[in-house]
Structure formats: C-alpha cells, structure tokens
Amino acid sequence: MSDARTPAQIEADIKSRRDRLAVTLDEIGVRLHPKTIVGDAKARVASTVDHTAGRAFVAVNRTVSDVKAQFVDEDGSPRLERLVPVALVAVGLVGLLALSTRRRRG
C-alpha cells in the first residue's frame, strides 16, 4: 500500500481546509463584531439584574412572611396581644406628628 496521494486528493484536502478556515474566520468575525460584544454585555447585565431582582423579591417576601407571622396565628387569626400595642404606638406617632405640624403652622 502506498501512502502517496494524488494531486487531486491534495487539492481536495487544501480546498476542504480552506473552507473550514473560512467558516472559522467568519465565526471569529461575528464574535468580535462590536454589535455582538455589546449584545453579549447587555445580555449579561440583564441576566444579573434579573438574578438580583429575583433574590430581592425572595428576601422581601420572606421578610413580609416573617412580619406577618408576628401578628397572625398559624390559623390566620390576629394576635391581639401584639396588634394592640403596635396600633397604640402608631396612633401616638400620628398624634405627635399632627401636633408638631400644627405648632409649626400656628
């Protein structure tokens, strides 16, 4: 068996390699094009923002659930021993704010 290739085989191999190189160069050109780079950067930023917003939503939802658990029993009924003092403090703060506003105007 001979390892010698014919000129036609060599030419076909060169053409095949040239075609593959052209495809590779085209892919590199697309990847390095400014619009592609900007688009990839935008996609990464959007992904990061979505991830951060999702984590923030989970954190807020957990906090709201924790606060709600302080004022509502597991069966959904309000815990009056905790609601009444908070309501009194809130009414007192509103009253103080109203008095201070009235004194500034008057």
VENTASUL-V717370 format. One record per pair of residues at least 4 apart in sequence whose C-alpha atoms are under 8 Angstrom apart, sorted by sequence separation. I is the first residue (numbers start at 1). J is the second residue. D is the distance in Angstrom with one decimal. If there is no record, write none. Layout:
I & J & D
I & J & D
This chain:
5 & 9 & 6.0
6 & 10 & 6.4
7 & 11 & 6.1
8 & 12 & 6.1
9 & 13 & 6.1
10 & 14 & 6.1
11 & 15 & 6.1
12 & 16 & 6.1
13 & 17 & 6.2
14 & 18 & 6.0
15 & 19 & 6.1
16 & 20 & 6.3
17 & 21 & 6.1
18 & 22 & 6.1
19 & 23 & 6.3
20 & 24 & 6.2
21 & 25 & 6.1
22 & 26 & 6.1
23 & 27 & 6.2
24 & 28 & 6.2
25 & 29 & 6.1
26 & 30 & 6.2
27 & 31 & 6.2
28 & 32 & 6.1
29 & 33 & 5.9
32 & 36 & 6.8
33 & 37 & 6.3
34 & 38 & 6.1
35 & 39 & 5.9
36 & 40 & 6.1
37 & 41 & 6.2
38 & 42 & 6.1
39 & 43 & 6.1
40 & 44 & 6.2
41 & 45 & 6.2
42 & 46 & 6.0
43 & 47 & 6.1
44 & 48 & 6.1
45 & 49 & 6.1
46 & 50 & 6.0
47 & 51 & 6.1
48 & 52 & 6.0
49 & 53 & 5.9
50 & 54 & 6.0
51 & 55 & 6.2
52 & 56 & 6.1
53 & 57 & 6.0
54 & 58 & 6.3
55 & 59 & 6.2
56 & 60 & 6.1
57 & 61 & 5.9
58 & 62 & 6.0
59 & 63 & 6.2
60 & 64 & 6.1
61 & 65 & 6.1
62 & 66 & 6.1
63 & 67 & 6.2
64 & 68 & 6.0
65 & 69 & 6.0
66 & 70 & 6.6
67 & 71 & 6.9
68 & 72 & 5.9
69 & 73 & 6.6
72 & 76 & 5.6
73 & 77 & 5.3
79 & 83 & 6.1
80 & 84 & 5.7
81 & 85 & 7.3
82 & 86 & 6.6
83 & 87 & 6.0
84 & 88 & 6.1
85 & 89 & 6.2
86 & 90 & 6.2
87 & 91 & 6.1
88 & 92 & 6.1
89 & 93 & 6.2
90 & 94 & 6.2
91 & 95 & 6.1
92 & 96 & 6.2
93 & 97 & 6.1
94 & 98 & 6.1
95 & 99 & 6.2
96 & 100 & 6.1
97 & 101 & 6.1
98 & 102 & 6.1
99 & 103 & 6.2
100 & 104 & 6.3
101 & 105 & 6.4
102 & 106 & 6.0
5 & 10 & 6.6
31 & 36 & 6.0
32 & 37 & 6.5
69 & 74 & 7.5
72 & 77 & 5.6
73 & 78 & 6.1
78 & 83 & 7.5
30 & 36 & 6.7
31 & 37 & 7.0
72 & 78 & 4.4
73 & 79 & 6.3
71 & 78 & 5.9
72 & 79 & 5.3
71 & 79 & 5.2
70 & 79 & 7.8
71 & 80 & 7.7
71 & 82 & 6.1
70 & 82 & 7.6
71 & 83 & 6.2
